Amino acid sequence: MTGNIHPSAIVHDDAVLAGSVTVGPYCVIGADVRIGADTKLHAHVVVEGPCEIGEDNEIHPFVTLGGAPQDKKYDAEPTKLKIGDRNTIRECTTINRGTIQDAGITVVGCDNWIMSYVHIAHDCMVGDNVILANNATLAGHVHVGDWAIFGGFSGAHQFCRIGPHSFMGMYAGVGKDVPAYVMVMGTPAEPRGVNVEGLKRRGFDREQIRNIRDGYKLLYRSQLRLEEAREAIAERAAEQPELVPLLESITDSSRSIVR
């Protein structure tokens, strides 16, 4: 090792690495890359710029970050990938930069657990405390809310929005938006209730969970049309703030919701 950089690693002169960054054997770090303090790259990691990686991340072997978007319209524009702090990114994951057809940036937040062979495509926006299990796949322009969980081999169609605290079961194929708190299973994905265990782990109390379940019933079991269910949930959300994420996720939907 030379300092914290293994002698077999290739680091571009224009890359900016904090002094406490560790770079393992055979890593390749390109131009216009910035990596924050205490981030560790294991062997064979490739980072292409423009790319900004925050602090205290652990990036495992054969991960590729900041690669060009897999979009035929892409024409070498200087788009970007931004990754926050304290993420674990496991083996063979790929995360691409954005495109100028969207905001020009792919964003991954903080405290995420990203397991092996995950793919996060161009222009995705991933929040905080998200779990993406092995082989989960996000197509382009997907937005994922905080605390969402993707089971192994699950995937989201481009432009889908996955609400906070939602849960995608193993092999679930999501072609429409998933509202906050909702569990979905199957291909095409179908709603299967509220992610109650996840809410308990995050400190939601019995009354809050009951209110969320009641909101779910209005949306899925009341025979109300979507607009009618939205209005009924909006009335309750004024006094039950835990329903606000559910309301927002069915109000902002552009692809309609899993229903």
C-alpha positions in Angstrom: 0.0 0.0 0.0 1.1 3.6 -0.6 -0.7 5.4 2.2 -4.3 4.0 1.9 -4.1 3.4 -1.9 -2.9 -0.1 -3.0 0.0 0.2 -5.6 -2.0 -1.8 -8.2 -4.8 0.7 -8.1 -5.1 3.3 -10.9 -6.3 6.8 -9.6 -6.7 9.6 -12.1 -4.8 12.8 -11.2 -8.0 14.8 -11.3 -9.7 12.5 -8.7 -10.1 14.0 -5.2 -9.9 11.5 -2.3 -10.1 12.4 1.4 -6.9 11.3 3.2 -8.7 8.5 5.1 -10.2 6.8 2.0 -9.0 3.3 1.4 -8.5 2.0 -2.1 -7.9 -1.7 -2.6 -6.1 -3.7 -5.2 -6.8 -3.2 -8.9 -9.4 -0.4 -8.4 -9.8 2.1 -11.1 -10.9 5.7 -10.2 -11.4 8.1 -13.1 -11.4 11.8 -13.6 -13.9 14.1 -11.9 -14.4 11.7 -9.0 -14.7 12.9 -5.4 -14.7 10.4 -2.4 -15.3 11.5 1.2 -13.6 10.5 4.4 -13.4 7.0 5.7 -15.0 5.4 2.6 -13.4 2.0 1.7 -13.2 0.5 -1.7 -12.4 -3.2 -1.7 -10.6 -4.8 -4.7 -11.6 -4.3 -8.3 -14.0 -1.4 -7.8 -14.4 0.9 -10.8 -15.6 4.5 -10.3 -16.1 6.8 -13.3 -16.9 10.5 -13.2 -18.5 12.8 -12.8 -19.2 11.1 -9.5 -19.4 12.2 -5.9 -19.3 9.7 -3.1 -19.8 10.7 0.5 -18.2 9.6 3.8 -18.0 6.2 5.5 -19.2 4.1 2.6 -18.1 0.5 2.1 -17.9 -0.6 -1.5 -17.2 -4.3 -2.2 -15.4 -6.0 -5.0 -16.4 -5.6 -8.7 -18.8 -2.8 -8.1 -19.0 -0.2 -11.0 -20.2 3.3 -10.1 -20.8 6.2 -12.4 -20.8 4.3 -15.6 -22.5 5.8 -18.7 -26.3 5.4 -18.7 -27.7 2.4 -20.7 -29.8 4.7 -22.8 -29.5 4.9 -26.6 -30.1 8.6 -26.5 -27.1 9.2 -24.4 -24.4 11.1 -26.3 -21.5 11.5 -23.8 -23.1 14.5 -22.0 -21.4 15.3 -18.6 -24.1 13.8 -16.3 -23.4 12.8 -12.7 -23.9 10.2 -10.0 -24.1 11.3 -6.4 -23.9 8.9 -3.4 -24.4 9.9 0.2 -22.9 8.6 3.4 -22.7 5.3 5.3 -23.9 3.1 2.4 -23.0 -0.5 2.0 -22.7 -1.6 -1.6 -22.1 -5.2 -2.1 -20.4 -7.2 -4.9 -21.1 -6.6 -8.6 -23.6 -3.8 -8.1 -23.8 -1.2 -11.0 -25.1 2.3 -10.6 -25.2 4.6 -13.7 -25.1 8.3 -14.1 -28.1 10.4 -15.2 -29.2 11.7 -18.6 -30.0 15.2 -19.8 -33.6 13.9 -20.6 -34.1 14.1 -16.8 -32.3 16.0 -14.1 -28.9 14.9 -15.4 -28.1 13.0 -12.1 -28.6 9.7 -10.4 -28.8 10.1 -6.6 -28.4 7.5 -3.8 -29.0 8.8 -0.3 -27.5 7.7 3.0 -27.5 4.5 5.2 -28.7 2.2 2.4 -28.0 -1.5 2.2 -27.4 -2.5 -1.4 -26.8 -6.2 -1.9 -25.0 -8.1 -4.6 -25.8 -7.7 -8.3 -28.2 -4.8 -7.8 -28.6 -2.4 -10.8 -29.7 1.2 -10.3 -30.2 2.7 -13.7 -29.8 6.3 -14.9 -31.8 9.1 -13.3 -33.0 7.1 -10.3 -33.5 8.8 -7.0 -33.1 6.5 -4.0 -33.8 7.8 -0.5 -32.3 6.8 2.8 -32.3 3.5 4.7 -33.4 1.6 1.7 -32.7 -2.1 1.3 -32.2 -3.6 -2.1 -31.7 -7.4 -1.9 -29.7 -9.5 -4.3 -30.4 -8.9 -8.0 -33.0 -6.2 -7.4 -33.2 -3.9 -10.4 -34.4 -0.3 -10.8 -35.0 0.8 -14.4 -34.4 4.4 -15.4 -36.1 7.4 -13.7 -37.4 5.3 -10.7 -37.9 7.2 -7.4 -37.6 5.1 -4.2 -38.8 6.6 -0.8 -37.0 6.2 2.5 -37.1 2.8 4.2 -38.5 1.0 1.2 -37.4 -2.7 0.8 -36.9 -4.6 -2.4 -36.8 -8.4 -2.1 -34.4 -10.5 -4.1 -34.9 -10.4 -7.9 -37.6 -7.8 -7.6 -37.7 -4.9 -10.1 -39.4 -1.6 -10.9 -40.3 -0.4 -14.4 -39.0 2.9 -15.6 -40.6 6.1 -14.1 -42.2 4.1 -11.3 -42.4 5.7 -7.8 -41.9 3.4 -4.8 -43.4 5.0 -1.6 -41.6 5.2 1.7 -41.8 2.1 4.0 -43.2 0.0 1.2 -42.1 -3.6 0.6 -41.6 -5.5 -2.6 -41.6 -9.3 -2.2 -39.1 -11.6 -3.9 -39.5 -11.6 -7.7 -42.1 -8.9 -7.6 -42.4 -7.0 -10.9 -43.7 -3.4 -10.4 -45.1 -1.7 -13.4 -47.1 1.0 -11.5 -46.4 3.2 -8.5 -46.4 1.5 -5.1 -48.0 3.7 -2.3 -46.3 4.3 1.0 -46.5 1.5 3.5 -47.9 -1.1 1.0 -46.5 -4.6 0.5 -46.7 -6.0 -3.0 -46.1 -9.5 -4.3 -46.1 -11.2 -7.7 -45.6 -10.3 -11.4 -47.4 -8.1 -12.1 -47.3 -6.9 -8.5 -50.5 -6.9 -6.5 -51.1 -5.3 -3.1 -50.9 -7.7 -0.1 -51.4 -5.5 2.9 -49.4 -3.0 5.0 -45.7 -3.5 5.9 -46.6 -3.8 9.6 -43.4 -5.5 10.8 -41.3 -2.8 9.2 -43.4 -0.1 10.8 -43.0 -1.7 14.3 -39.2 -1.8 13.8 -39.2 1.9 13.0 -41.1 2.9 16.1 -44.7 3.4 14.8 -47.1 2.8 17.7 -50.3 0.8 17.6 -52.6 3.7 16.9 -50.4 4.9 14.0 -50.4 1.4 12.5 -54.1 1.1 13.0 -54.6 4.4 11.2 -52.4 3.3 8.3 -54.3 0.0 8.0 -57.5 1.9 7.9 -56.1 4.1 5.2 -55.1 1.0 3.3 -58.7 -0.4 3.6 -60.1 2.9 2.2 -57.7 2.6 -0.8 -58.0 -1.1 -1.5 -61.1 -2.7 0.2 -63.8 0.0 0.3 -64.9 -0.2 -3.4 -64.2 3.5 -3.6 -62.8 4.9 -6.8 -59.2 6.1 -6.5 -60.2 9.8 -6.4 -62.9 9.1 -3.7 -60.4 7.1 -1.6 -57.9 9.9 -2.0 -60.4 12.4 -0.7 -61.3 10.2 2.3 -57.6 9.7 3.2 -57.0 13.4 2.9 -59.7 14.1 5.4 -58.2 11.8 7.9 -54.6 12.9 7.3 -55.4 16.3 8.8 -55.5 14.7 12.2 -53.5 11.6 11.5 -50.1 12.8 10.0 -48.9 9.2 9.5 -51.3 9.1 6.6 -49.6 12.0 4.8 -47.0 9.8 3.1 -49.7 7.5 1.9 -51.7 10.5 0.6 -48.7 12.0 -1.2 -47.8 8.8 -2.9 -51.2 8.4 -4.4 -51.6 12.1 -5.3 -48.3 12.5 -7.1 -48.6 9.3 -9.1 -48.0 9.6 -12.9 -48.3 5.9 -13.8 -51.3 5.1 -11.6 -50.8 2.8 -8.6 -50.6 -0.9 -8.0 -54.3 -1.7 -7.2 
